[in-house]
Amino acid sequence: MIAEPIRMQNNGERNGENGNRGTSVITRTKPKTKKPNLYRVLLLNDDYTPMDFVIHILERFFQKDLEGATRIMLHVHNHGVGECGIYTYEVAETKVSQVMDFARQHQHPLQCVMEKK
């Protein structure tokens, strides 16, 4: 929190026993919001999930265009892991869950995980 001093003049009131006029300091605090932690959503490579299915996942759940989805899919294929996006915890958790459910419904072993950035 950031304290911002505000000075106020006493209106002729006696300040303590010595009768001096003085100034009072009132601090007003401004709450400073903290940025939320971010999480990377990652796809993991496997030997069974078709490349077209991975591209479909990236387009459907991560709003990637065909070129971007293909680039990420190839990165997953060649390096074993690829980043789909960076989100707040709740959004990342939802996307991981959606991808995993969709893959299971289509009987693919595709793995999707999240990690703190």
DSSP file (Angstrom, degrees, kcal/mol; ACC not computed):
  #  RESIDUE AA STRUCTURE BP1 BP2  ACC     N-H-->O    O-->H-N    N-H-->O    O-->H-N    TCO  KAPPA ALPHA  PHI   PSI    X-CA   Y-CA   Z-CA
    1    1 A M              0   0    0      0, 0.0     2,-0.5     0, 0.0    28,-0.0   0.000 360.0 360.0 360.0 146.1    0.0    0.0    0.0
    2    2 A I  E     -A   30   0A   0     28,-1.5    28,-2.1     2,-0.0     2,-0.5  -0.914 360.0-147.0-107.9 126.8    1.1    3.5   -0.7
    3    3 A A  E     -A   29   0A   0     -2,-0.5    26,-0.2    26,-0.2    24,-0.1  -0.805   9.4-166.3 -95.6 132.3    0.6    6.2    1.9
    4    4 A E  E     -A   28   0A   0     24,-1.9    24,-1.7    -2,-0.5     2,-0.1  -0.959  18.8-135.4-118.1 111.8   -0.1    9.7    0.7
    5    5 A P  E     -A   27   0A   0      0, 0.0     2,-0.4     0, 0.0    22,-0.2  -0.404  15.8-165.5 -71.8 142.6    0.2   12.3    3.4
    6    6 A I  E     -A   26   0A   0     20,-2.0    20,-2.1    -2,-0.1     2,-0.4  -0.997  11.8-146.4-123.9 123.7   -2.5   15.0    3.7
    7    7 A R  E     -A   25   0A   0     -2,-0.4     2,-0.4    18,-0.2    18,-0.2  -0.770  15.9-174.5 -95.4 134.6   -1.7   18.0    5.9
    8    8 A M  E     -A   24   0A   0     16,-1.8    16,-2.1    -2,-0.4     2,-0.4  -0.990  19.8-132.3-127.7 137.2   -4.5   19.7    7.8
    9    9 A Q  E     -A   23   0A   0     -2,-0.4    14,-0.2    14,-0.2     2,-0.1  -0.704  24.7-119.2 -87.2 134.6   -4.1   22.9    9.9
   10   10 A N        -     0   0    0     12,-1.4     2,-1.3    -2,-0.4     5,-0.0  -0.491  23.1-124.8 -68.2 144.7   -5.6   22.9   13.4
   11   11 A N        -     0   0    0     -2,-0.1     3,-0.1     1,-0.1    -1,-0.1  -0.449  67.4 -65.1 -91.5  60.6   -8.3   25.5   13.8
   12   12 A G  S    S+     0   0    0     -2,-1.3     2,-0.1     1,-0.2    -1,-0.1   0.543  92.5 145.6  74.5   5.6   -6.9   27.4   16.8
   13   13 A E        -     0   0    0      1,-0.1     2,-0.3     2,-0.0    -1,-0.2  -0.467  56.8-104.6 -75.4 148.3   -7.3   24.4   19.1
   14   14 A R        -     0   0    0     -2,-0.1     2,-0.8    -3,-0.1     7,-0.1  -0.542  26.4-146.4 -74.4 137.0   -4.7   23.9   21.7
   15   15 A N  B   > -B   20   0B   0      5,-0.8     5,-0.6    -2,-0.3     3,-0.5  -0.863  62.0 -42.9-106.6  98.9   -2.3   21.1   21.0
   16   16 A G  T   5S-     0   0    0     -2,-0.8     3,-0.3     1,-0.2     0, 0.0  -0.416  98.9 -49.1  76.4-156.7   -1.3   19.5   24.2
   17   17 A E  T   5S+     0   0    0      1,-0.2    -1,-0.2    -2,-0.1    -3,-0.0   0.654 126.7  67.5 -91.0 -17.2   -0.5   21.6   27.3
   18   18 A N  T   5S-     0   0    0     -3,-0.5    -1,-0.2     2,-0.1    -2,-0.1   0.558  96.7-128.8 -86.4  -6.1    1.9   24.1   25.7
   19   19 A G  T   5 +     0   0    0     -3,-0.3     2,-0.2    -4,-0.3    -3,-0.1   0.616  51.7 153.2  75.9  13.6   -0.7   25.8   23.5
   20   20 A N  B   < -B   15   0B   0     -5,-0.6    -5,-0.8    -6,-0.1     2,-0.3  -0.520  43.4-129.3 -77.1 141.6    1.2   25.5   20.3
   21   21 A R        +     0   0    0     -2,-0.2     2,-0.3    -7,-0.1    -7,-0.1  -0.688  40.1 166.8 -82.2 144.9   -0.6   25.4   17.0
   22   22 A G        -     0   0    0     -2,-0.3   -12,-1.4     0, 0.0     2,-0.4  -0.846  33.9-103.8-146.0-178.1    0.5   22.5   14.9
   23   23 A T  E     -A    9   0A   0     -2,-0.3     2,-0.3   -14,-0.2   -14,-0.2  -0.896  24.9-145.7-114.4 147.4   -0.2   20.5   11.9
   24   24 A S  E     -A    8   0A   0    -16,-2.1   -16,-1.8    -2,-0.4     2,-0.6  -0.835   8.4-142.5-107.8 149.1   -1.7   17.0   11.8
   25   25 A V  E     -A    7   0A   0     -2,-0.3     2,-0.5   -18,-0.2   -18,-0.2  -0.958  15.7-175.7-114.7 122.1   -0.8   14.4    9.3
   26   26 A I  E     -A    6   0A   0    -20,-2.1   -20,-2.0    -2,-0.6     2,-0.5  -0.965  14.7-148.6-112.7 129.8   -3.6   12.0    8.1
   27   27 A T  E     -A    5   0A   0     -2,-0.5     2,-0.5   -22,-0.2   -24,-0.1  -0.846   5.8-160.7-103.6 135.3   -2.5    9.3    5.7
   28   28 A R  E     -A    4   0A   0    -24,-1.7   -24,-1.9    -2,-0.5     2,-0.4  -0.955  15.0-146.2-109.8 125.3   -4.8    8.0    3.1
   29   29 A T  E     -A    3   0A   0     -2,-0.5   -26,-0.2   -26,-0.2    -2,-0.0  -0.763   4.0-154.4 -97.1 137.1   -3.7    4.6    1.8
   30   30 A K  E     -A    2   0A   0    -28,-2.1   -28,-1.5    -2,-0.4     2,-0.2  -0.938  22.4-126.0-106.3 121.2   -4.3    3.6   -1.8
   31   31 A P        -     0   0    0      0, 0.0     2,-0.6     0, 0.0    -2,-0.0  -0.463  18.8-150.0 -67.4 135.3   -4.6   -0.2   -2.3
   32   32 A K        -     0   0    0     -2,-0.2     2,-0.2     0, 0.0    -2,-0.0  -0.932  13.5-137.2-108.2 116.9   -2.1   -1.5   -4.9
   33   33 A T        -     0   0    0     -2,-0.6     2,-0.4     1,-0.1     0, 0.0  -0.491  12.9-132.9 -77.4 141.6   -3.4   -4.5   -6.8
   34   34 A K        -     0   0    0     -2,-0.2    -1,-0.1     1,-0.0     0, 0.0  -0.755  22.0-115.4 -93.4 136.9   -1.0   -7.3   -7.4
   35   35 A K        -     0   0    0     -2,-0.4     3,-0.1     1,-0.1    -1,-0.0  -0.472  37.6-109.8 -69.4 140.5   -0.9   -8.8  -10.9
   36   36 A P        -     0   0    0      0, 0.0    -1,-0.1     0, 0.0     2,-0.1  -0.337  34.5 -98.7 -71.1 153.5   -2.0  -12.5  -11.0
   37   37 A N        -     0   0    0      1,-0.1    52,-0.6    -2,-0.0     2,-0.3  -0.398  39.2-136.4 -66.0 147.5    0.4  -15.3  -11.5
   38   38 A L  E     -C   88   0C   0     50,-0.2    79,-2.8    -3,-0.1     2,-0.4  -0.818  13.6-157.1-110.9 151.2    0.5  -16.6  -15.1
   39   39 A Y  E     -CD  87 116C   0     48,-3.4    48,-2.7    -2,-0.3     2,-0.4  -0.978  12.9-133.2-130.6 138.5    0.7  -20.2  -16.3
   40   40 A R  E     -CD  86 115C   0     75,-3.2    75,-2.1    -2,-0.4     2,-0.6  -0.751  15.8-145.4 -87.8 133.1    1.9  -21.7  -19.5
   41   41 A V  E     -CD  85 114C   0     44,-2.8    43,-3.3    -2,-0.4    44,-1.0  -0.902  24.8-170.5 -99.8 124.9   -0.4  -24.3  -21.1
   42   42 A L  E     -CD  83 113C   0     71,-3.3    71,-2.5    -2,-0.6     2,-0.4  -0.898  19.9-147.3-121.6 142.7    1.6  -27.0  -22.8
   43   43 A L  E     -CD  82 112C   0     39,-2.6    39,-1.9    -2,-0.4     2,-0.4  -0.894  19.3-145.9-102.6 139.6    0.9  -29.9  -25.1
   44   44 A L  E     -CD  81 111C   0     67,-2.5    67,-0.7    -2,-0.4    37,-0.2  -0.856  17.6-115.8-107.8 141.4    3.1  -33.0  -24.8
   45   45 A N        +     0   0    0     35,-2.4     2,-0.3    -2,-0.4    32,-0.1  -0.403  34.7 172.6 -73.5 146.7    4.0  -35.2  -27.7
   46   46 A D        -     0   0    0      3,-0.2    34,-0.1    -2,-0.1    64,-0.1  -0.926  39.4-118.9-143.2 170.1    2.9  -38.8  -28.0
   47   47 A D  S    S+     0   0    0     -2,-0.3    -2,-0.0     1,-0.1    30,-0.0   0.363 103.5  47.2 -92.3   5.8    3.2  -41.4  -30.8
   48   48 A Y  S    S+     0   0    0      2,-0.1    -1,-0.1    61,-0.0    -3,-0.0   0.726  78.8  93.3-121.1 -30.8   -0.5  -41.9  -31.3
   49   49 A T  S    S-     0   0    0      1,-0.1    -3,-0.2     2,-0.0    59,-0.1  -0.545  77.2-119.7 -73.2 125.3   -2.4  -38.6  -31.6
   50   50 A P     >  -     0   0    0      0, 0.0     4,-1.7     0, 0.0     3,-0.4  -0.311  12.5-126.0 -65.1 146.6   -2.8  -37.5  -35.2
   51   51 A M  H  > S+     0   0    0      1,-0.2     4,-2.3     2,-0.2     5,-0.2   0.866 110.2  57.1 -60.3 -37.9   -1.2  -34.2  -36.2
   52   52 A D  H  > S+     0   0    0      1,-0.2     4,-2.2     2,-0.2    -1,-0.2   0.860 104.4  52.5 -63.1 -34.7   -4.5  -33.0  -37.6
   53   53 A F  H  > S+     0   0    0     -3,-0.4     4,-2.3     2,-0.2    -1,-0.2   0.902 108.1  50.3 -67.3 -40.8   -6.2  -33.6  -34.3
   54   54 A V  H  X S+     0   0    0     -4,-1.7     4,-2.3     2,-0.2    -2,-0.2   0.906 110.3  50.3 -63.7 -41.7   -3.6  -31.5  -32.5
   55   55 A I  H  X S+     0   0    0     -4,-2.3     4,-2.2     1,-0.2    -1,-0.2   0.918 109.5  51.5 -61.6 -43.0   -4.1  -28.7  -35.0
   56   56 A H  H  X S+     0   0    0     -4,-2.2     4,-2.8     1,-0.2     5,-0.2   0.909 108.6  51.3 -60.1 -42.9   -7.8  -28.9  -34.4
   57   57 A I  H  X>S+     0   0    0     -4,-2.3     4,-2.8     1,-0.2     5,-0.6   0.930 110.5  48.7 -58.0 -47.9   -7.3  -28.6  -30.7
   58   58 A L  H  X5S+     0   0    0     -4,-2.3     6,-1.7     1,-0.2     4,-0.9   0.865 115.1  44.2 -65.1 -37.1   -5.1  -25.5  -31.1
   59   59 A E  H  X5S+     0   0    0     -4,-2.2     4,-0.7     4,-0.2    -1,-0.2   0.922 119.6  41.1 -71.2 -44.3   -7.6  -23.9  -33.4
   60   60 A R  H  <5S+     0   0    0     -4,-2.8    -2,-0.2    -5,-0.2    -3,-0.2   0.922 128.3  23.8 -73.9 -46.7  -10.7  -24.7  -31.3
   61   61 A F  H  <5S+     0   0    0     -4,-2.8    -3,-0.2    -5,-0.2    -1,-0.1   0.672 132.0  34.7 -98.4 -19.2   -9.4  -24.1  -27.7
   62   62 A F  H  <<S-     0   0    0     -4,-0.9    -3,-0.2    -5,-0.6    -2,-0.1   0.313  97.0-125.5-119.8   7.4   -6.6  -21.7  -28.2
   63   63 A Q     <  +     0   0    0     -4,-0.7     2,-0.3     1,-0.2    -4,-0.2   0.829  51.8 159.7  51.7  40.6   -8.0  -19.6  -31.1
   64   64 A K        -     0   0    0     -6,-1.7    -1,-0.2    -9,-0.1    -2,-0.1  -0.667  39.1-123.5 -88.2 145.9   -4.9  -20.2  -33.3
   65   65 A D     >  -     0   0    0     -2,-0.3     4,-3.0     1,-0.1     5,-0.3  -0.357  36.6 -95.2 -78.8 172.1   -5.1  -19.8  -37.0
   66   66 A L  H  > S+     0   0    0      1,-0.2     4,-2.3     2,-0.2     5,-0.2   0.891 124.9  48.0 -57.9 -43.1   -4.1  -22.7  -39.3
   67   67 A E  H  > S+     0   0    0      2,-0.2     4,-2.2     1,-0.2    -1,-0.2   0.933 114.9  44.4 -65.0 -46.4   -0.5  -21.4  -39.7
   68   68 A G  H  > S+     0   0    0      2,-0.2     4,-2.3     1,-0.2    -2,-0.2   0.895 114.2  50.1 -65.1 -40.8    0.1  -20.8  -36.0
   69   69 A A  H  X S+     0   0    0     -4,-3.0     4,-2.6     1,-0.2    -1,-0.2   0.896 111.0  49.4 -64.5 -40.3   -1.5  -24.1  -35.0
   70   70 A T  H  X S+     0   0    0     -4,-2.3     4,-2.5    -5,-0.3    -2,-0.2   0.905 109.8  51.4 -65.5 -41.0    0.6  -26.0  -37.5
   71   71 A R  H  X S+     0   0    0     -4,-2.2     4,-1.8     2,-0.2    -2,-0.2   0.929 113.2  44.3 -61.7 -46.1    3.8  -24.3  -36.2
   72   72 A I  H  X S+     0   0    0     -4,-2.3     4,-2.6     2,-0.2    -2,-0.2   0.918 112.1  52.9 -65.2 -43.4    3.0  -25.2  -32.6
   73   73 A M  H  X S+     0   0    0     -4,-2.6     4,-2.6     1,-0.2    -2,-0.2   0.915 109.9  48.0 -59.2 -43.7    2.0  -28.8  -33.6
   74   74 A L  H  X S+     0   0    0     -4,-2.5     4,-2.6     2,-0.2     5,-0.2   0.864 109.9  52.8 -66.2 -34.9    5.4  -29.2  -35.4
   75   75 A H  H  X S+     0   0    0     -4,-1.8     4,-2.7     2,-0.2     6,-0.5   0.922 110.6  47.3 -64.8 -42.9    7.2  -27.9  -32.4
   76   76 A V  H  X S+     0   0    0     -4,-2.6     4,-1.9     1,-0.2   -31,-0.3   0.929 114.1  48.3 -60.8 -45.4    5.4  -30.4  -30.2
   77   77 A H  H  < S+     0   0    0     -4,-2.6    -2,-0.2    -5,-0.2    -1,-0.2   0.894 120.2  35.7 -63.2 -42.3    6.2  -33.2  -32.6
   78   78 A N  H  < S+     0   0    0     -4,-2.6    -2,-0.2    -5,-0.1    -1,-0.2   0.789 130.1  28.7 -85.4 -29.4    9.9  -32.2  -33.0
   79   79 A H  H  < S-     0   0    0     -4,-2.7    -3,-0.2    -5,-0.2    -2,-0.2   0.495  99.9-118.7-113.8  -5.8   10.7  -31.1  -29.4
   80   80 A G  S  < S+     0   0    0     -4,-1.9   -35,-2.4    -5,-0.3     2,-0.3   0.230  88.9  48.1  90.3 -16.1    8.3  -33.2  -27.3
   81   81 A V  E     -C   44   0C   0     -6,-0.5     2,-0.3   -37,-0.2   -37,-0.2  -0.990  59.0-174.2-155.2 148.7    6.4  -30.2  -25.9
   82   82 A G  E     -C   43   0C   0    -39,-1.9   -39,-2.6    -2,-0.3     2,-0.5  -0.997  25.7-119.4-149.3 145.5    4.9  -26.9  -27.1
   83   83 A E  E     -C   42   0C   0     -2,-0.3   -41,-0.2   -41,-0.2     3,-0.1  -0.707  20.5-178.1 -88.5 127.8    3.3  -23.9  -25.6
   84   84 A C  E     -     0   0C   0    -43,-3.3     2,-0.3    -2,-0.5   -42,-0.2   0.753  62.7 -48.3 -92.0 -30.0   -0.3  -23.2  -26.5
   85   85 A G  E     -C   41   0C   0    -44,-1.0   -44,-2.8     2,-0.0     2,-0.4  -0.957  47.2-103.2 172.0 172.9   -0.6  -19.9  -24.5
   86   86 A I  E     +C   40   0C   0     -2,-0.3     2,-0.3   -46,-0.2   -46,-0.2  -0.988  46.1 156.6-124.9 127.3   -0.1  -18.1  -21.2
   87   87 A Y  E     -C   39   0C   0    -48,-2.7   -48,-3.4    -2,-0.4    -2,-0.0  -0.864  45.1 -83.9-142.3 168.6   -3.1  -17.5  -19.0
   88   88 A T  E  >  -C   38   0C   0     -2,-0.3     4,-2.8   -50,-0.2     5,-0.3  -0.309  57.2 -96.0 -68.7 166.8   -4.2  -16.8  -15.4
   89   89 A Y  H  > S+     0   0    0    -52,-0.6     4,-2.8     1,-0.2     5,-0.2   0.910 122.0  46.6 -55.5 -49.8   -4.5  -19.9  -13.2
   90   90 A E  H  > S+     0   0    0      1,-0.2     4,-2.0     2,-0.2    -1,-0.2   0.898 115.1  45.8 -64.3 -41.4   -8.3  -20.3  -13.7
   91   91 A V  H  > S+     0   0    0      2,-0.2     4,-2.4     1,-0.2    -1,-0.2   0.924 114.3  48.3 -67.5 -44.2   -8.2  -19.9  -17.4
   92   92 A A  H  X S+     0   0    0     -4,-2.8     4,-2.5     1,-0.2     5,-0.2   0.919 111.2  50.7 -61.5 -44.1   -5.2  -22.2  -17.8
   93   93 A E  H  X S+     0   0    0     -4,-2.8     4,-2.1    -5,-0.3    -1,-0.2   0.901 111.0  48.9 -61.3 -41.8   -6.9  -24.9  -15.6
   94   94 A T  H  X S+     0   0    0     -4,-2.0     4,-2.6    -5,-0.2    -1,-0.2   0.916 111.0  49.3 -64.4 -44.5  -10.1  -24.7  -17.7
   95   95 A K  H  X S+     0   0    0     -4,-2.4     4,-2.5     2,-0.2     5,-0.2   0.910 110.6  50.2 -64.4 -42.2   -8.2  -25.0  -21.0
   96   96 A V  H  X S+     0   0    0     -4,-2.5     4,-2.5     1,-0.2    -1,-0.2   0.931 112.6  47.5 -59.4 -45.9   -6.2  -28.0  -19.8
   97   97 A S  H  X S+     0   0    0     -4,-2.1     4,-2.5    -5,-0.2     5,-0.2   0.911 111.6  49.7 -63.1 -43.5   -9.4  -29.7  -18.6
   98   98 A Q  H  X S+     0   0    0     -4,-2.6     4,-2.4     2,-0.2    -2,-0.2   0.917 113.1  46.4 -62.0 -44.7  -11.2  -28.9  -21.9
   99   99 A V  H  X S+     0   0    0     -4,-2.5     4,-2.7     2,-0.2     5,-0.2   0.929 113.5  48.3 -64.9 -45.6   -8.3  -30.3  -24.0
  100  100 A M  H  X S+     0   0    0     -4,-2.5     4,-2.2    -5,-0.2    -2,-0.2   0.915 113.8  46.6 -63.5 -42.7   -8.0  -33.5  -21.9
  101  101 A D  H  X S+     0   0    0     -4,-2.5     4,-2.4    -5,-0.2    -1,-0.2   0.922 113.5  48.6 -63.7 -44.6  -11.7  -34.1  -22.0
  102  102 A F  H  X S+     0   0    0     -4,-2.4     4,-1.3    -5,-0.2    -2,-0.2   0.906 111.6  49.6 -63.7 -42.3  -11.9  -33.6  -25.8
  103  103 A A  H  <>S+     0   0    0     -4,-2.7     5,-2.8     1,-0.2    -1,-0.2   0.914 111.7  48.4 -63.3 -42.9   -8.9  -35.8  -26.4
  104  104 A R  H ><5S+     0   0    0     -4,-2.2     3,-1.7     1,-0.2    -2,-0.2   0.900 107.0  56.0 -64.7 -40.4  -10.5  -38.6  -24.2
  105  105 A Q  H 3<5S+     0   0    0     -4,-2.4    -1,-0.2     1,-0.3    -2,-0.2   0.830 112.4  43.0 -59.9 -31.3  -13.8  -38.3  -26.0
  106  106 A H  T 3<5S-     0   0    0     -4,-1.3    -1,-0.3    -3,-0.2    -2,-0.2   0.246 117.9-115.3 -99.4  12.0  -12.0  -38.9  -29.3
  107  107 A Q  T < 5 +     0   0    0     -3,-1.7    -3,-0.2     1,-0.2    -2,-0.1   0.871  67.4 139.4  57.6  45.0   -9.9  -41.7  -27.8
  108  108 A H      < -     0   0    0     -5,-2.8    -1,-0.2    -6,-0.1    -2,-0.1  -0.935  53.6-140.0-115.5 142.7   -6.5  -40.0  -28.1
  109  109 A P        +     0   0    0      0, 0.0    -5,-0.1     0, 0.0   -62,-0.0   0.195  47.8 150.7 -85.9  18.8   -3.8  -40.1  -25.4
  110  110 A L        -     0   0    0     -7,-0.1     2,-0.4   -11,-0.1   -65,-0.1  -0.222  34.0-148.8 -54.5 134.6   -2.9  -36.4  -25.9
  111  111 A Q  E     -D   44   0C   0    -67,-0.7   -67,-2.5    -8,-0.1     2,-0.4  -0.908  14.8-175.4-111.2 135.9   -1.6  -34.8  -22.7
  112  112 A C  E     +D   43   0C   0     -2,-0.4     2,-0.3   -69,-0.2   -69,-0.2  -0.999  11.6 170.1-129.8 130.8   -2.0  -31.2  -21.8
  113  113 A V  E     -D   42   0C   0    -71,-2.5   -71,-3.3    -2,-0.4     2,-0.4  -0.850  22.3-138.2-134.7 168.7   -0.5  -29.6  -18.7
  114  114 A M  E     -D   41   0C   0     -2,-0.3     2,-0.3   -73,-0.2   -73,-0.2  -0.969  15.4-174.7-129.1 149.0    0.1  -26.2  -17.1
  115  115 A E  E     -D   40   0C   0    -75,-2.1   -75,-3.2    -2,-0.4     2,-0.1  -0.994  34.3 -99.9-141.2 148.2    3.1  -24.8  -15.4
  116  116 A K  E      D   39   0C   0     -2,-0.3   -77,-0.3   -77,-0.2   -79,-0.0  -0.425 360.0 360.0 -67.4 136.2    3.8  -21.6  -13.6
  117  117 A K              0   0    0    -79,-2.8    -1,-0.1    -2,-0.1   -78,-0.1   0.473 360.0 360.0 -79.8 360.0    5.6  -19.0  -15.7
